[in-house]
Structure formats: structure tokens, C-alpha cells
Amino acid sequence: MRRLTGGHGPDVVIVAVSAAAAQNDALEMAARAGRVNFFAGLPKSAPIAPLDVNQIHYKELVVSGSYSEKKSDFQAAFALLNSGRFPADRIITHRLPLAQVAEAFPLMESGAALKVCILP
């Protein structure tokens, strides 16, 4: 990310996976005075993650969490996807029919898939 941003780092980082390492990576890669959002929580069996809080302090990061959604959130996401401005084809690594939904979970758990799209 540093190379892609000329050494600066992204101004906004959204962690959308339930992994403590990803939360730390987000703090490390964020630009000075950047924003980090934890959109995915950690498993109930291991909800506590050691975080490098010096990243937050010295880089003056704003860290937030978000949970759930409203109908307007889905509508906005749908509009963004349909606009062509969001590179969904680079993020969705697998597409499976609804009849194969059970196959999606092992793909995600193993790390073989980034995002799986279930086609009804």
C-alpha cells in the first residue's frame, strides 16, 4: 500500500474480515491522520486482539467500528455496484449457485476465496 500511495498509505482503511492480524495491518498501513474502520468483529471465542496502539497515537488515527445495516445502506451499495465505479470483479473471487452455498464456507475459511458471490 505504501508503494501504491507514494509512501503515504491509504487515508481510509476498512477491515471487513474477522482477523486480529488484519486489524493490526490496517493500523500499520493507514496514512497519518487516517481513518480505520473495523467493519467485522472478532469471533466470540477470541474477541480480544493485541493492537499496536502507538500506531493510533503517533499517527493520530481515528478508529471506529460499524455493525449492521439499514435499507438505505443496501440501496447505496447496489447503486455503487451498478455504477461501475467499484471494481467488484477484482474482489469477488468465486461465484457459486445457491445450490452450492455450503461450498462457499470452506473456501472462505481456508483463505482460498476473498469474496464469494452466491447466485440465486
C-alpha positions in Angstrom: 0.0 0.0 0.0 2.9 2.4 0.7 4.3 1.8 -2.8 0.8 2.3 -4.4 0.3 5.6 -2.4 3.8 7.1 -2.9 4.8 6.2 0.7 1.8 7.9 2.2 -0.6 5.0 2.9 -4.4 5.0 2.4 -6.4 7.7 4.1 -9.2 5.2 4.8 -8.9 1.5 5.6 -11.9 -0.7 6.2 -11.3 -4.1 7.8 -14.0 -6.4 6.7 -12.6 -9.8 7.9 -12.7 -11.3 11.3 -9.0 -11.5 11.8 -6.9 -9.7 14.5 -3.9 -9.6 12.2 -5.9 -7.7 9.6 -6.9 -5.1 12.3 -3.2 -4.5 13.1 -2.3 -4.4 9.4 -4.9 -1.7 8.9 -3.4 0.4 11.7 0.1 0.0 10.3 -0.9 0.8 6.6 -3.1 3.7 7.3 -1.8 7.2 6.5 -1.0 9.7 9.2 -4.3 11.2 10.4 -6.1 8.4 8.5 -9.3 6.6 9.4 -9.6 2.9 10.2 -13.0 1.2 10.4 -13.5 -2.3 11.9 -16.5 -3.5 9.9 -16.0 -7.1 11.1 -15.7 -8.1 14.7 -13.6 -11.0 16.0 -15.0 -14.4 16.9 -16.8 -14.6 20.2 -14.3 -17.4 21.2 -11.4 -14.9 20.8 -12.7 -11.3 20.9 -9.6 -9.7 22.2 -6.7 -8.6 20.0 -3.4 -7.0 20.9 -3.2 -3.8 18.9 -0.3 -1.6 18.4 -1.9 1.5 20.0 1.2 3.5 19.2 0.1 3.5 15.6 -3.2 5.1 16.7 -1.4 7.6 19.0 1.5 8.7 16.9 -0.2 8.7 13.6 -3.3 10.4 15.1 -5.6 7.8 13.6 -9.4 7.8 14.0 -10.5 4.2 14.7 -14.2 3.3 14.6 -16.4 0.3 14.4 -19.6 -0.3 12.5 -22.2 -3.0 12.7 -25.4 -3.8 10.9 -27.0 -2.0 8.1 -30.1 -0.1 7.1 -32.1 -0.5 3.9 -30.6 2.7 2.6 -27.1 1.2 3.0 -28.1 -1.7 0.7 -29.6 0.7 -1.8 -26.4 2.8 -1.8 -24.2 -0.3 -2.2 -26.4 -1.6 -5.0 -26.2 1.8 -6.8 -22.4 1.9 -6.4 -22.0 -1.6 -7.8 -24.3 -0.8 -10.8 -22.4 2.5 -11.5 -19.2 0.6 -12.5 -17.1 2.8 -10.1 -16.4 -0.2 -7.8 -14.1 -3.0 -9.0 -16.3 -5.9 -7.8 -14.8 -8.2 -10.4 -11.4 -7.9 -8.7 -12.8 -8.7 -5.2 -15.3 -11.5 -6.0 -13.0 -14.5 -6.5 -15.7 -17.1 -6.7 -19.3 -17.3 -7.9 -21.5 -20.3 -6.9 -25.1 -21.2 -7.5 -27.4 -21.2 -4.4 -27.4 -25.0 -4.5 -23.7 -24.9 -3.7 -23.8 -22.4 -0.9 -22.3 -24.9 1.5 -19.1 -25.0 -0.6 -18.6 -21.3 0.0 -17.8 -21.6 3.7 -14.7 -23.9 3.3 -13.4 -21.6 0.5 -13.6 -18.6 2.8 -12.3 -20.3 5.9 -9.3 -21.7 4.0 -8.4 -18.3 2.6 -8.8 -19.6 -1.0 -11.6 -17.1 -1.6 -11.6 -13.4 -0.9 -15.4 -12.9 -1.5 -17.8 -15.5 -2.7 -20.9 -14.4 -4.6 -23.9 -16.7 -4.3 -26.2 -16.6 -7.3 -29.8 -17.3 -6.5 
